[in-house]
Amino acid sequence: MTVCPIALVAGCAKCPAFSVCPLKTVLGDQPKPGEKPDKKADSGKKDR
């Protein structure tokens, strides 16, 4: 669950504190280590 207000609006990667944030996997939108990220970019598209 995303709790960080910056992650809700713009995403963790656009936050100025991204490189030093210790909570980006807890409060932000980054996947936990060993967890597969969601594939939202491939939704509904099929190769022919």
LINFEN-V360836 format. One record per helix or strand of 3 or more residues. SS is the DSSP state (helix for helix, strand for strand). FROM is the first residue (numbers start at 1). LEN is the number of residues. If there is no record, write none. Layout:
ss: [SS & SS]
from: [FROM & FROM]
len: [LEN & LEN]
This chain:
ss: [helix & helix & helix]
from: [5 & 12 & 18]
len: [5 & 3 & 3]
